[in-house]
Amino acid sequence: MPAKEKQKAEKLKREDPEVAREIARTAPVVDANAAEPVSQAKRPLASLGVYGLIFIAIIVLYYLVRWNTLGIVGTYQPLIERALVGALAILLVLALLTVIRAYLISRIEDAAARYNLNRVANLLGGIAIFLITLSVLFANWYTAVVSLGLISLVLGLALQTPITSFIGWIYILVKTPYRVGDRIKIDDATGDVLDVAYLDTTLWEFGGPLLSTQHHPSGRIIKFPNSKVLTTTVYNSSWTLFPYIWNDIKFQIAYQSDLEFVSKVMSECAAEEVGEAMMERVRVYRELLSQTAIDELEVKEKPTVIFRVDDNTWIDAIVRYLVEPRRAGAVKTRLTKKILEKLNEEPERVMFPKADNR
């Protein structure tokens, strides 16, 4: 690979953290003793120290109440004891949240993923604190546990799909099979991701049954539960390390046509339409791909022309080129017109099948 493309690839890695993250995620492991991220253990030490002091104070107070050292009336003693035990449980939840944020979430390089995981942690912590507070109100811990167990069982059966979709949302945040703005296909739905909510994903549909083309918006939005990503294949056309797709344009020509001339016209028109700037960008991204585990992928920046014998009485002339997903429809339309104009200028060298043979 020329040094110029390598320099541009390295510059792109430095300037775009998403590119660097994707390379780090997909590159083969070469050093098991790689340096770990810088420890941020000093940050939570103060909070954990405060939690520890409060924890000790609550334990001391609990035993003072239990031994009736403070002279509390017996009627209120059970309630106070339960409240102190609940306070200890809430304190443990807060300490656990602090440790998770400091030693797990803070090590994630993606700022959006850190923010979303912090929201998830806060949500789960809030639910735990709510349940602990609710259990303090019960006179009997066993009754509280049984009651909450029954409620959880009923809610689990009734809300099975929403809970699975919420788990799917967490999977989307962590593994990022897609994000807002990506062009994806999942099941029969194709479109750009508009929103990824707790329970569902919203797409701006492209193609679909209302249109005969695949690269134009239909005007509809599609919503599907996040649980679908756990069981369905997701096709993403917006990968950070290679944000291009291959497109084909196929013409049917007669056997008597000048195949060399046809190949020359199609490749030149495609190269002119794609442009040198686009081909240079493809070379840069190809250099980035070479740094991942994808070591045998054939990526050609220039358009290629191939011929195939059709099952009927003609030959399929196919030009294949790389294009950005959002420009695929417009490029295909312009390129089809341009190639047809060039081929029709030489009817003796390019013969199309007659109408009665189609």
C-alpha positions in Angstrom: 0.0 0.0 0.0 1.4 3.5 -0.9 2.7 5.6 1.9 0.2 8.3 1.1 -2.8 6.1 1.8 -1.2 4.8 5.0 -0.6 8.4 6.3 -4.2 9.3 5.5 -5.5 6.2 7.2 -3.4 6.9 10.3 -4.7 10.5 10.3 -8.2 9.3 10.0 -7.7 7.0 13.0 -6.4 9.9 15.1 -9.2 12.3 14.1 -12.1 9.9 14.2 -12.5 7.9 17.5 -15.1 5.7 15.9 -12.6 4.4 13.3 -10.0 3.8 16.0 -12.6 1.9 18.1 -13.7 -0.3 15.2 -10.2 -1.2 14.4 -9.5 -2.1 18.0 -12.6 -4.2 18.1 -12.0 -6.1 14.9 -8.2 -6.3 14.8 -6.6 -9.7 15.5 -5.1 -10.1 19.0 -1.3 -9.7 18.8 -0.3 -8.9 22.3 -2.0 -10.5 25.3 -0.1 -8.2 27.7 -1.4 -5.0 26.1 -1.5 -2.1 28.5 -4.8 -1.6 30.2 -6.6 1.8 30.4 -5.3 4.1 33.1 -6.9 3.3 36.4 -9.3 5.8 37.8 -9.5 4.2 41.2 -8.8 7.4 43.1 -12.1 8.9 42.0 -14.5 6.6 43.9 -12.3 6.2 47.0 -13.8 9.3 48.6 -17.3 8.2 48.0 -16.6 4.7 49.1 -15.0 6.0 52.3 -18.0 8.1 53.1 -20.3 5.1 52.5 -18.1 3.0 54.7 -18.3 5.5 57.6 -22.1 5.7 57.2 -22.3 1.9 57.0 -20.5 1.5 60.4 -22.6 4.2 62.0 -25.8 2.5 60.9 -24.6 -0.8 62.2 -23.7 0.8 65.6 -27.1 2.5 65.7 -28.9 -0.7 64.8 -27.4 -2.7 67.7 -28.0 0.2 70.1 -31.7 0.1 69.1 -31.8 -3.7 69.2 -30.3 -3.7 72.8 -32.7 -1.0 73.7 -29.8 1.2 74.9 -31.5 4.3 73.7 -34.7 3.6 75.6 -37.0 3.6 72.5 -40.5 2.5 73.1 -41.0 -1.1 72.1 -43.8 -0.3 69.6 -41.5 1.6 67.3 -38.5 -0.6 67.7 -39.3 -3.2 65.0 -40.0 -0.4 62.5 -36.8 1.4 63.3 -34.8 -1.8 63.0 -36.3 -2.6 59.6 -35.6 1.0 58.5 -31.9 0.7 59.5 -31.5 -2.6 57.7 -33.1 -1.1 54.6 -30.7 1.9 54.9 -27.8 -0.6 54.9 -29.2 -2.3 51.8 -29.6 1.1 50.0 -26.1 2.0 51.0 -24.7 -1.2 49.5 -26.6 -0.5 46.2 -25.1 3.0 46.1 -21.6 1.7 46.7 -22.1 -1.0 44.0 -23.3 1.7 41.5 -20.2 3.8 42.3 -17.9 0.8 41.7 -19.6 -0.1 38.5 -19.4 3.4 37.1 -15.7 3.9 38.1 -14.2 0.5 37.2 -16.5 -0.7 34.4 -18.4 2.0 32.6 -15.6 4.6 32.7 -13.3 2.2 30.9 -15.5 2.2 27.8 -14.1 4.6 25.1 -17.4 5.3 23.4 -18.9 8.4 25.1 -22.4 7.6 23.9 -22.2 4.0 25.2 -20.9 5.4 28.6 -23.8 7.8 28.8 -26.4 5.1 28.0 -24.9 2.5 30.3 -24.9 5.1 33.1 -28.6 5.6 32.5 -29.1 1.9 32.6 -27.2 1.6 35.9 -29.1 4.5 37.4 -32.4 2.9 36.3 -31.5 -0.5 37.9 -30.2 1.2 41.0 -33.4 3.2 41.3 -35.6 0.1 41.0 -33.5 -1.7 43.6 -33.8 1.2 46.1 -37.6 1.4 45.4 -38.0 -2.3 46.1 -35.9 -2.0 49.3 -38.0 0.9 50.5 -41.2 -1.0 49.7 -40.0 -4.0 51.7 -39.3 -1.8 54.7 -43.0 -1.1 54.9 -43.8 -4.8 55.4 -43.9 -6.1 59.0 -42.5 -9.4 57.9 -39.5 -9.8 55.6 -40.7 -13.2 54.5 -44.1 -11.7 53.5 -42.3 -9.0 51.6 -40.1 -11.4 49.7 -43.0 -13.7 48.8 -45.2 -10.8 47.8 -42.5 -9.3 45.6 -41.7 -12.7 44.2 -45.3 -13.2 43.2 -45.6 -9.7 41.8 -42.3 -10.2 39.8 -43.6 -13.5 38.5 -46.9 -12.0 37.3 -45.2 -8.9 35.8 -42.6 -11.2 34.2 -45.3 -13.2 32.4 -47.3 -10.2 31.5 -44.4 -8.0 30.3 -42.2 -10.7 28.7 -42.0 -9.0 25.3 -41.2 -5.5 26.8 -38.6 -7.0 29.1 -36.9 -8.8 26.2 -37.0 -5.6 24.1 -35.4 -3.7 27.0 -32.6 -6.4 27.0 -32.4 -5.9 23.2 -31.9 -2.1 23.8 -29.0 -2.9 26.2 -27.5 -5.2 23.5 -27.8 -2.4 20.9 -26.0 0.0 23.3 -23.2 -2.4 24.1 -22.6 -4.3 20.8 -23.8 -1.4 18.5 -25.2 -3.5 15.6 -26.6 -0.2 14.4 -26.9 3.4 15.7 -28.9 6.5 14.8 -28.2 7.4 11.1 -27.2 4.0 9.9 -28.8 2.4 6.8 -29.9 -1.1 7.9 -32.0 -4.0 6.8 -33.6 -6.2 9.4 -36.1 -8.8 8.4 -38.3 -7.2 5.7 -37.6 -3.6 6.9 -35.0 -1.4 5.2 -34.3 2.2 6.1 -32.3 4.8 8.1 -32.4 4.5 11.9 -34.2 7.6 13.3 -34.4 6.6 16.9 -33.4 3.8 19.3 -35.8 3.9 22.3 -35.9 1.7 25.4 -38.4 -0.8 23.7 -38.4 -0.1 20.0 -36.4 1.2 17.0 -37.7 3.6 14.4 -36.7 3.5 10.8 -37.2 6.0 7.9 -38.2 3.4 5.2 -36.3 3.2 1.9 -37.7 1.1 -0.9 -40.5 -1.1 0.3 -43.6 -2.5 -1.5 -44.8 1.0 -2.5 -41.7 1.7 -4.7 -40.0 -0.2 -7.5 -36.6 1.1 -6.4 -34.6 0.4 -3.3 -32.7 3.7 -2.8 -35.6 6.2 -2.4 -37.6 6.9 0.8 -41.2 5.8 0.8 -42.3 8.4 3.3 -43.3 5.8 5.9 -41.7 5.1 9.2 -41.2 1.5 10.5 -41.2 0.6 14.2 -40.0 -2.8 15.4 -39.3 -4.1 19.0 -35.7 -4.1 20.0 -36.0 -7.8 20.9 -35.8 -8.5 17.1 -32.1 -7.9 17.1 -31.6 -10.9 19.4 -33.1 -13.3 16.9 -32.8 -11.7 13.5 -29.9 -10.9 11.2 -29.1 -7.2 10.9 -27.6 -5.9 7.6 -25.7 -2.6 8.2 -24.5 -0.6 5.2 -22.8 2.1 7.4 -19.9 0.3 8.9 -17.4 2.9 10.2 -14.4 1.1 8.7 -16.0 0.8 5.2 -19.0 3.0 4.7 -19.5 1.9 1.0 -21.5 -0.8 -0.8 -21.0 -2.5 -4.1 -23.6 -1.7 -6.8 -24.3 -3.5 -10.1 -25.8 -2.2 -13.4 -26.6 -4.9 -15.9 -27.2 -4.6 -19.6 -28.2 -7.4 -22.0 -26.4 -7.4 -25.3 -26.2 -9.7 -28.3 -23.5 -12.3 -28.8 -22.3 -10.4 -31.9 -21.4 -7.3 -29.8 -17.9 -6.0 -29.4 -17.3 -7.0 -25.8 -14.0 -5.1 -25.5 -15.7 -1.9 -26.6 -18.6 -2.5 -24.2 -16.2 -3.1 -21.3 -14.2 0.0 -22.1 -17.3 2.2 -22.3 -18.9 0.9 -19.1 -15.7 1.1 -17.0 -14.8 4.6 -18.2 -18.3 5.9 -17.6 -18.4 4.4 -14.1 -15.0 5.7 -13.3 -16.0 9.2 -14.4 -19.2 9.1 -12.4 -17.5 7.7 -9.3 -14.7 10.2 -9.5 -11.0 10.1 -8.5 -11.8 11.6 -5.0 -14.1 8.7 -4.3 -11.6 6.2 -5.4 -8.9 7.8 -3.2 -11.2 7.6 -0.2 -11.7 3.9 -0.9 -8.0 3.3 -1.0 -7.7 4.9 2.4 -10.4 2.8 3.9 -8.9 -0.3 2.3 -5.7 0.5 4.2 -7.8 0.7 7.4 -9.3 -2.7 6.6 -5.9 -4.2 6.2 -5.3 -3.5 9.9 -8.2 -5.7 11.0 -8.8 -9.4 10.9 -10.2 -9.0 7.4 -7.1 -9.9 5.4 -8.4 -11.5 2.3 -11.1 -9.0 1.3 -10.8 -7.9 -2.3 -11.5 -4.2 -2.4 -11.0 -2.6 -5.8 -11.4 1.2 -6.0 -11.9 1.2 -9.8 -15.1 -0.1 -11.4 -14.9 -3.6 -13.0 -16.9 -5.1 -15.8 -17.8 -8.7 -16.0 -19.7 -10.7 -18.6 -22.1 -13.6 -17.9 -23.9 -15.9 -20.4 -27.6 -15.5 -19.8 -30.0 -18.4 -19.8 -31.7 -17.0 -22.8 -30.2 -15.7 -26.0 -28.0 -12.8 -24.9 -25.0 -11.9 -22.7 -25.2 -9.9 -19.5 -22.7 -7.1 -19.3 -22.4 -6.0 -15.7 -20.4 -3.0 -14.3 -19.7 -3.2 -10.6 -18.6 -0.1 -8.6 -18.4 1.2 -5.0 -20.7 3.9 -3.9 -21.9 5.5 -0.7 -25.2 4.0 0.4 -27.1 7.3 0.4 -25.9 8.1 -3.1 -26.6 4.7 -4.6 -29.9 5.5 -6.3 -28.9 8.8 -7.8 -25.5 7.4 -9.1 -27.2 4.4 -10.6 -29.7 6.5 -12.5 -27.1 8.9 -13.9 -24.7 6.1 -14.8 -27.4 4.0 -16.6 -28.3 7.0 -18.8 -24.7 7.8 -19.5 -23.8 4.2 -20.5 -26.8 3.8 -22.7 -26.0 7.0 -24.6 -22.5 5.9 -25.2 -23.5 2.4 -26.3 -26.3 3.6 -28.6 -23.8 5.8 -30.4 -22.2 2.6 -31.9 -25.1 0.4 -33.0 -22.8 -1.7 -35.2 -20.5 -2.6 -32.3 -23.2 -2.9 -29.6 -26.2 -4.9 -30.5 -29.1 -5.3 -28.1 -31.5 -8.3 -28.3 -34.5 -7.7 -30.5 -37.8 -7.0 -28.9 -39.3 -10.3 -30.1 -36.4 -12.3 -28.5 -36.8 -10.8 -25.1 
